[in-house]
Amino acid sequence: MKEFGVQLYSVRDAGEQDFEKTLDPLAQMGYTHMEFDEFFGHTAEEVKAMLDRNGLKVSGAHINLPFLDEDFDGMVKFHKAIGNTRFIVVGTRFKTAEQLAKLIADLNKYQPMLAAEGIELCLHNHHKEFLPNEDGQIPMKEIWENTNIGFEIDTYWAYIAGKDPVKVLEAMKDRVPLIHLKDGDEKSNGFSLGSGTAPVAQVRKKAMELGMHIVVESEGLEPDGISEVSRCMDWLKSLEA
């Protein structure tokens, strides 16, 4: 079976209750890679022990650029200690030309600094990156043309933006090491894989053809995060049966 990762935001309810016990059931389901969005106060040594106990790897971690401004060395040290070699930028500002220029400058500042530490810099999209900002710019196009960073394409948010996520992956394939495989309806309501209207089967197939690492994300917590990602894995396994 192909290896799949999971974005731990999907199980944020369990993480808030007992982060140390959250990774165990994910490993038992068959997820092999963890993508972090927070660590609930745990040290790098504690997180590494949790990963090692379950034979898990790290596919990346979502970060906000201000964290690098505040403590670049500390961030790098923490993530090296847990075995993470990919920073994925989220929560960006690009509503105006000025904000977008600042974002691009920051990405170009930190990419070589992180590369020197063996860390890849990527950007995670939501839907607005594909739509015009207040000054008529398409943020994704501007970032693509004015940086050399990688992209973690959230295929559901591309779908919400009115794009065909399969065509997005094909067009951007040389700079997309990993994707978010996510499902939901056309009104931005998230569901477990195979339960919404997004073309998740086609996305999965294309990502596998292009050699992209697939990270599952399911945001609904219905009735809880562990149940949702379990249904997602069941759906993935059904396609390989």
Sequence and secondary structure as in RCSB ss.txt:
>XXXX:A:sequence
MKEFGVQLYSVRDAGEQDFEKTLDPLAQMGYTHMEFDEFFGHTAEEVKAMLDRNGLKVSGAHINLPFLDEDFDGM
VKFHKAIGNTRFIVVGTRFKTAEQLAKLIADLNKYQPMLAAEGIELCLHNHHKEFLPNEDGQIPMKEIWENTNIG
FEIDTYWAYIAGKDPVKVLEAMKDRVPLIHLKDGDEKSNGFSLGSGTAPVAQVRKKAMELGMHIVVESEGLEPDG
ISEVSRCMDWLKSLEA
>XXXX:A:secstr
    EEEGGGGHHHHHHHGGGTHHHHHHHT  EEEES  TT  HHHHHHHHHHTT EEEEEEE HHHHHHHHHHH
HHHHHHHT  EEEE S   SSHHHHHHHHHHHHHHHHHHHTTT EEEEE  SGGGS  TTS  HHHHHHHH   E
EEEEHHHHHHTT  HHHHHHHHGGG SEEEE EE TTS EE TTSSSS HHHHHHHHHHTT EEEE     SS H
HHHHHHHHHHHHHHH 
